[in-house]
């Protein structure tokens, strides 16, 4: 089924406390029920967080940021782009645009872009 229990290599484990599950998309989920951080578990066996993802997924993930957080950042970036597009459209029609609001949207987009591209 793709689900395993093992002794955790990050602590003196006498009974299996490490859960390893292979997801349908090839990702591996690793959880120590004794509380060891995933990074410690992986380091103990010479792996990194990137090793938990299939090769095709690795380029889409920033190490240390979970997939759901990347998706949330992308959604925020899309929102800020939409705000700026509306402001450009308003300005093109001669409507007043709040320059402070535009500057804040640009700054938020810059910060999000930095998080996504680091």
Secondary structure, DSSP 8 states (H G I E B T S, - for coil): --EEEE--TTTT-SS--EEEEE-TTS-EEEEETT---HHHHHHHTT--GGGGS-HHHHTT--TTS-HHHHHHHHHHHHHHHHHHHHHHHHHHTT----HHHHHHHHHHHHHHHHHHH-
